[in-house]
Amino acid sequence: MEIEGFEYRRVPGADGVALNVAVGGSGSPVVLLHGFPQTHVMWRWVAAELAVDHTVICPDLRGYGASDKPADGYAKRSMAADVVAVAAGLGHSQFALVGHDRGALVAFRAGLDHPDVVTHLMCLDVLPTLDMWDVMHGTTAAVGFHLYLMAQPAGLPERMIAASSDEFFGYFLDLWANDPAAIPSDVRAAYLEACRQAVPSIVADYRASATVDVTHDEEDLARGNKLRMPVTVIQQDWGAALGFDAAARWKTWAPDLHHQTTTSGHFMAEQSPTEITTAIRKLLTRQEKSPIRRYLPPAVG
């Protein structure tokens, strides 16, 4: 499945990994990163609206969709390097970056590691990885059972999920959709097929978020590394449900933060594309408060 009117290319990412990328429109670049259990197709409505006056770049993340699926290399640092390399390969040394779910974690890492490349950042319906694990406790953590399952050592999670992949991935598509019509049957089938072909890499992506990604966040927190660009976060009101202050959590990382909650459900870019497109356009009008980079991250590779 493709986004109508967009051109498709295979573009080198980092470490020899090639990503499937949809490109459309013209103007200042905006990169859109999809979430779980989806592909770049989740951006079909938002991408079409933005392409009126922006160059819109929609990759499948490494390990997802039609992108390469290496056995390892799923630290968000590596996946963020993919995004920077893809944009550079398309001729863009700077870009605005929007991520949803897993893609938002990649976008967050890209903002920390590449502050002179990412001009504006939007994250949809996540907390930073370190904070996510910190707020999961007690019986309320049951809502994130898949996080714990895929955090286990390689072998058992992959076999369990592969044995019933459509039921596993379909469970989240059904559970998280406030409006089932937002993901029509043909799109749902395409998501399930893509996930069915990517069980090991999807599990590896989640396993990285329980290991190396936590380490990288802890290191940045200790150094005082923060997101220096204008940041917008839109998410469901999980804080009220699970007992944490989501805006305060994000403010620790993003001094120039606009935080808002939505009732559009997890798949907000599909259920309420105009709401998300409007928020992206508003973000792009914001100027960086301080042009001085007080922190330069270590070389990444």
N, C-alpha and C positions, 0 to 999 in steps of 0.2 A: 504494500500500500504506500502511496506517495501523496505529497501535498500538491494539489493541482496548481499548475502554472510555475512550479519551481524546477530549477535545473539540478540534476543530481551528479555528484562527483565523488570519487574516492580520493581522499586527501591524506597525506602522511601526517600522523600525529607524532608522539614521542616514541623513542625506542623501537622504531621500525613498524609500529602499529598503524594500520590504515583505517580511517573512519569513513563511514558512509555519511555524506553531507548533502543536505538540501539547501540551495541558495536561491533567493529571489529578491526582486526589488532593486532600488538604487538609493544612494545617500549614505549617511553615517551608519556604521555597522552596529547591529545588535545581534548578539549570539544567544540562542535559546537552548537550554539543556533540559532534557526530559527526565521524568521520574520513573518509579517502579509501580506496577509492572507494565511499563509502556515503552514506546519508542518515540522518535522525533515527531511522529504523526500527531501526538497529543497537542502540538502547537498549531495545527492546521488553520484554525480560525484566527488566532492571535497573529500568526505569521502573515496571513493574507492581509490583515488590516495594517500591520506595521510596514509591509512591503510597499505601500503607497508612497512612502517618503523615506524609507530606510533600506539599506542592504541587510537582509535577514538571513542568518546562518543557523541552520538547525541540524546538528550532527546527532547520529546515534552514538551514545557513549561507548567507549571500548567495553567489550563484553556483552553488548546489547544490540538488538536489531540486526542490521546488515554490516555492522562494523566488525573488525577483527576481534577474536576472542582468545587472547593468549592465556596460558595456564596460570600465570601470576601477573603481578604488576598493577594491582587494583588499589594501591594507596591513592587517596584523593590527590596527593601531590603529583603523582604520575598522570592521573586522569586530567588534572588541571593543566599540566604541561601539554597534553594532547590538544586541549582547547586553544591554548596560546599558539601552538604550532600550526593548527588548522587555520586559524585566523591569519597568521603570517603568510601561510601558503596561498591564501586567497588575496593577499596584498594589504592586510590591515594590521598595523603595529599597535593600534589601540582600539578598544571597542567597549560598548556597554554589554553587561552580562546578566542574564536572567536564568535562574534555575528553579526547578520544581522537585521536591522530594530528594531522591538521590542526586539529581542534577544540581540541586541547591547546595548540597554538601561539596560537590566539586566546585561550584561557583564560589562558595565561601573560601575554600582553599586557594583558588585562583586569585581572589582578592587579597589574601594575606601574602602569597608568594610572589605575585606579580602586580604590585600596586601602581607601577608606572604604565601598565598595559590596560588594566580594567579601570575605565573612567567612571562607571556607575554600576551599582550592584543591586539586584533584587533577588530575594530568596522567598520561596513560597512553601509554606506549611512544614517547616522543620525547625529544630533547634540545632545549633552547632553540636558536633558529635560529642564533645566532652560534656556539655550540658545535658544532652539527651540521656546519656547513661546516668548522670547524676540525679535526674528527676525520676528515673524509673525505680520504684521500690514498692514493696508490699504487694497486695493483691491488684492494685491498679496497674502494675507492670504487665499483667496478663494481656493487656491490649497490644503489647509489643512482643508477643510470644515468638514471632518470626525472627526478631532481632537476636534472641537468645538461641533459637534453633540454628540459624546460619552462622552463629559465632563459634559453633563447635568445630573441633578438628576435622580436616578433610576426610570424607568418606561417608559417614552416616547421613549427614544432612542432604548431600547430593543424591544418595540412593533413595531416601525417603521422599524427597520432592519429585524426583524423576519418575517414581512409581505412580504418582498421581498428580502430575504437573498441572493439567488443566483445572482440576479441582482446587489445587493449592493457589495458583495465581488468580483463578477466577473468583476465589473467595474474597480477595482484596478488591478486585474490580467491583464486585457486588456490594461488599460491606462499606466501602468508602465513597460510593456514588450516592449523593443525596438525590440526584435525579438520574435514574437508570437510562433515560433517553439521551443523556449527554454523551454516552458511549454506545452508539448504535451497534447492532449485531455484527456488521461486517468489520467495524473497527475492533470490537471486542475479540472477534476471531483472529484478526491480524496480531493483536497483542498476545493472545494465548499461543499462537504459532511461533512468534518470535521468542517468547519465554521458554517454550518447549525445547527450542534449539539452543538455549543458552543457560541451562541449569547450572553447570559447573562455574561459569563465569559470573553469574548473578550471585551465587553463594560466595564466591571469592570476593566480590565487591563488598558484600555485607560483612564477611569475616574481617576484612581490612578495617572496617569501622569499629571493630571490637579489639583491634590490636594496634597496628601502626598509626592509624588516623588519630587515635587517642593520644599516642605519644607525641605526634606532631602538634596537636592542640595544646597539650601540656607545656611543651617547649615554648610555643608562641606566647602562651599566657604568662609564663615565667619571665620571658624577655620583655613583655609589655607591647608585643606586636599587636596592632589593631588595624581594622579596615579604615583606610584614610579617605576613601571616596564616599560620595553620598550613597546611603544604603536605604532601601525600602524592604520591609518584611511584611508579608501578608500571610496570616495563618488562621486556622480555626482556633476557637478559644479553648485549647487543650489545657492551658494554665488553670482556668477555672475548674475544669473537670479533674485534673490531677494534682492540683495544689501547688502551683508555682507561678511566679511572675515572669511571663515570657518576654515582655518588653524589657524588664530589668536584665534578664539573661542576655538578650541581644545587645543592650546598651554597653555591657562590659566589653564587647568586641567592636562595636560600631558607634563612635561618638556622634557622627552625623547620621542619626537614625530617624526614619519615619516608620512607625510600627502601627499596624491596624489589623483588626480581626475581620473575618468574613463569615457569612452564613452559607456560602456557596459550596461547601463541602471540600473534600480533599482535591478532587479533580476540577478545581476552579477554572483553569484555563479552557476546559472543555464545556463546563456548565455555564460559566459567566465570562466568555472571552472579551466582551466589551469592557467589563469591569477591570480585567487585568490589563488590557491594552491601554485603557485610560490611565491606569496607575503607572504603567511603563512610560508613557509619554510625559506624565507629570514628573517622574523621576529624572528624565533626561533634561528637564529645564533647570534642575538644581545645580548650583556651582559648588565646587569643593571649597570648604570653609578655610582650609589651610593648605596652600600649595607646597609647603615644606614637608618633605618626607623625613620624619624623625627616626625612622627605622628602616634599614635595608636588610631584607632576609638573606640567609645564607644561600650560596649557590645551590641550585636543585638539579637533580638529574635522575 
